[in-house]
Amino acid sequence: MPNTGQQPGKGTYKCTKCGKEVELKDDKERLPGCPACGFPEFNEVE
């Protein structure tokens, strides 16, 4: 489970609390806190 601050790689990640999706377009991008609720845990969207 990717968390805020990690570099999980390109892809779409969904907040485990509110469901907001965040897209990372570069392998070097760090996962931000959820832009909707600030929660730090995400699941990768397949």
Summary of the structure (lengths in Angstrom):
residues: 46
radius of gyration: 9.0
end to end distance: 13.2
largest distance: 24.9
contacts: 119
relative contact order: 0.42
helix: 0%
strand: 30%
